Amino acid sequence: MWELNANIINYLPEWFRKIADFEEICDTEAEQFVALAEAIHSVADNFFFYTMNEGAVSMWEQLFDIVPDLSIETLTFRRFRVLNRLSTKPPFTLGFLYRKLDELIGKGLWNVIVDYPNYALYIESSSENQQYYIEVLYTINKIKPAHIVFINKPLTTTGITVDESVELSDLTWNYKLSSWSLGLYPFVTAIRKEVLVVPAQESIETSLLHATAKSMMDIISSARVNSTTTITELTKEAKGNIATIQYTVTEEQAAKVTKLELLDIEGNVLTTSPVYVPIVGEAVFTHNLPIEEAKNHG
């Protein structure tokens, strides 16, 4: 990209350069030349969606009747959204949908489930940041057949780590025959001698991990949305070492979900997850709780 030399006083004859009036005039004009150069550069940048400035993005948003949420939407996201609106053209296939989700959400950050018998399309992705959800919803409604129902499935994953250590202890007797101070000390004290199994030594069998995952089904009793709405209709499942909790939140219960909690039967909070999920119609939330043995990274 070419650079504009705005120091125009250098173009004047030598005898004019030391006159104060000409110095002030040139300084003022230099600022205008800098502004002109920036405007020329922005014109070139605005020919491409990946480099266009906010003014150009705003013009495209007006054409598509998009009202941006400036509090959470970045300029980069707004550029991608405009580009997505322009590039959504038939033919529409699952492959086309996958490419769109890669662009909007990111490769490896989503999962598509097609329930053919029930004519339902589920898209599972992280619930922590779903500012792209409205754009995903627009794209899905643009390309899916009218008889297919789209259901959002925000996913929250919270790991639980199990560890083990084994210690060997010596027993020390605190009382001897004919020397008693009953109640002053315990009869015997266990003094640790050595550690036989250190934490993160991979001593835990998978059967314990699986049993711990199953026990989560009895511990978790309800879910709470935005600290106000409690949901007791949960679907619970344990597959191997992963406990899965699933429930539905409707638009009437919360227009926007910013916090998720899992509770026990007494109402004690077991997990807390800050999220951002706009709700349109309904959304199916999934909590994955993998039970794993701690790994020794030392």
C-alpha positions, 0 to 999 in steps of 0.5 A: 500500500502506497504512503502519502507524504503529508509533510508538504512544507518540503515542497516549498522553496527554501526561503518560504519554509522558515516563515511562521505563517507558511509553517502553520498553513502547511501543518494544517494542510498536513492533517487534511492530507493524512485524513485523505490518505486514511479515507483512500485506504478505507475505500480499498479496504471496504471492497473486501468483507474481511477488512471493511470498516464499521461504517461499511458493515453498518451499510450492509446491515441496513440492507439486510435489516440486521440490528447489531448488538454492539455490547457483545458483537465484535466487528469481526463477527459482524463482517462474517454475518454480512458475508454469510447472508450474501453467500447463503444460496442454493443448492442446500445440503448437509455438507453446505450446512457443515461448511456454514457451521465451520465458518460461524462456530468453528471447526470441531466446535459443533455437532449435528444430529438429524432425527429423521423419524421425528423430522428434527435437526439438532445442533450441539455446541458450547453454551459459553458463547453463543453470540453466533446463535441468531445467525445460525438460526437465520441460516438454518431457517433459510436452508432447511425444509419447512417440515424440519424442526430446528432445536438448539442444544447448548452443551456444558462440560464440567470434569470431575477428577478422582485421585488416590494415594496409599500410605504406610503407617507405624503404630505407636502405643502411648501407654505402658503397663503401670503407667496410665494417664487415662484420657490424656492420649489415645491408646495408639497413634498412627505415624505415617512412615512412607507413601506407597502410591502417590496421587496421579499414579493411575491406580484407579480402575475404570469400574470405579470411574463408571460407578461414580458416573452412575452415582451422579444420577442420584445426586443431581435432582434439578437444574436452575436457570438464571438463579430464578427458574428451577427445572425438575424434569431432567433426563439422566444417563451414564455412559461409561465414565460420563454422566449426562444431564439434559433438560429443556428451557423455553422462551417463556421461562427465559429469553436469554440464559446467562447462568446454569446450575445443577442442584441436589435434592436439598437445593445445594448448588453442585455446579455453576456455569456462566453461559450466554444463550438466546432462546428462540422457541426452546433449547435443549441444554446438555451437561456432560460430567466426565469422571476421570483419574488425575494425570501426572503432568510433572 
